[in-house]
C-alpha cells in the first residue's frame, strides 16, 4: 500500500474499527442507545427531588411522599439495570472487535514475506498485538459510551436547568466554554506525548524480547551488566516520559477543577439571590445544586476522553500498518496446485536478486536434473542462502526465471510449492512441544512409524530414545536443553518427514561430527523416494556424491563442476579443500 493510501486509512481509524465490529454492529448501536437513555435518566431524580421539596417539605404535606419515594427508587433501579445491560453489551462488542482484529493481524503476518519481518522487530510486533489491541478494546468498550454519556448528560441537564430558570442556566453555561477550551489545550499538549510514550514502550519491549531470545549470547559473553544497564536506561526513558505526561495533566487539572468550582459558587450566589427575590423555589434551587456537576463533569470528562482518543488513534495506526500491509509475494490469480509430487528438476535462468537496493545475486544460471545432488560452497555473504530462498519464494527474483520441472515457480501456489520442498537450516527453531510434534510439524497426519523413520534417517532416533519420555519428550522454545547437533538432526528429520521432492540442507550438519555426517549422507542416498538435494555447506566433505558443485562469491557463481574438475581448476574450491584437508597444493 502506498503512503498516500496509508494516510487515508490512518485518518479514519474509527471507521476501520467499525468494520471489524462486524455482525456486532447492531449490539454496539444498542449499547450506545442505552448509554444515552441512562444518561438522560440522570435528570429524573433531581426533578422528583424538586417536587419532594416544593410539594412535601415546604407545605408540610406528607401525602405525595410515598409515591415520590417509590418512583425515585424505581427510576434508579431501572437506570442501574439498563446500565448493567449496556456495560455487558459494550464489553461483548469490544471483545469481538479485538478478537477479529487479532485474527486478521495474525493471518496477515502469516502471509508476509521476509522483507516484512526485516522491518518489524519481534518486540514491536508483540506490543502491537497486545497493548495496542487492548487500547482498541478499551476505546470500543469505554470511550465510545462515555462520549455519548457525556454529551447526552450535558444537553439534558442544560435543557432541564433552562426550563427551571433560564437566567441562572445561561450564567452557568457561560463558564463551560472555558472548561472546554482548557480541555482542548490539554489534548493538544498531550497528543504528541502519547506518540512518544508509545515509541518508548516499543523500544523497551523490543529490548526485552531480544534479550530473552539472545540469552545464550548474553551469557556466553558475560554481558549481563551491559544488558541490565541498557534495560535500565530504556526503562528510565519510559518512566520519565510517563512522569512528564502526568505532570502536564497535573498542570491542567487544577484549572479544570477551578472552573468547576466556579459553577458551584455561581449556583450558591445567583441561586440564593433568585430565592430571595422569589423567582426560584427551594425545590428548584435543590435541583440546580444537584445538577451543577452535570454541566462541568461532562466537559472535564470530554478532555480525558479526547486524550484517550489520541491513544486510540496512535494504537489504531500501529495496527492498521500491519493489517493493511500487502504481502510482497502472493499467488497469481491462475496459480496452479502441485497436486502430485513433482520430479524435482530445477533450473535458474539469468536470475538476479536485489534486496533494499543491494544486488545480492547476479546472473545465476544452473540446472539440476531430478534426483541429482548439488552442492553450494562459498564464504559468508556470498548469496548461498539467498539462492535457495528464491526457490521457496521467500523472495522473488528481480529479473530472470526459476523453474521447477520446466515451469516457473511463480505459476504454482505458494502453499503447494512449499509443501514439496523440505528445508533444514543451520539456525534451528523448535517449537515448545514434543519431539514427535516437531518432526511431524510439516505434515501433522504422519503416524509415529513415519516420524521414527525420518528420525532414523537423520540419525536422531538414537538420542531421542535415550530421552526421558522418548518421542513424547517436550522440548523448550528454540530447542533449549538439546545440543546444537541434536537440534539440527531433529530439523533434518522434520524436512525428511514430508517426503519432499526437493530437499534443501543449509549448513544442516555443521554441528555434527564427521561420522554422523557420513551416516546421514548414506541415508540420504538411500531414500525410498529419491529427491533432488541442494546442500549448502562450508565443509567440502558434505558434498560427497554431488553431481555438481557451485562455488559462489559476492552473489556470483565463480566456479562450477564436479569435485575432481574443481580441484583440477586449482581455484577457490581447491584452496578451501587444501585448507580443510591439509593437502597443501597437491591435488
KALIN-V318462 format. One line per field, one symbol per residue. burial: + if it has 9 or more other ideal C-beta (glycine too) atoms within 8 Angstrom, else -. A space follows every 50 residues. Layout:
burial=???
This chain:
burial=-----+--++--+--++--+++-++-++-+++-++++++++++-++++++ ++++++-+-----++--+--++--++-++--++-++--++++++++++-+ ++-+++-++--++-++-----++++++++-++++++++++++++++++++ ++++-+++-+++-++--++++++-++--++-++++++-+++-++++++-+ +++++++++++------+--------+--++--++-++--++-++--++- -+--++--++-+++-++--+++-++----+++++++++++++-+++++++ +++-+++++++++++++++++++++-+++-----+--+---+-+++++++ +++++---+++--+-+-+---+++++++---+++-++++++++-+-+--+ +++++---+--+++-+++++++++++-+-++--+++++++++---+---+ ++-++++++++-++--+--++-+-+---+--+--++++++++++++++-+ ++++++++++++---++++++-++--+---+++++++-+++++--+++++ +++-+++-++-++--++-+-++++-+++-+-------
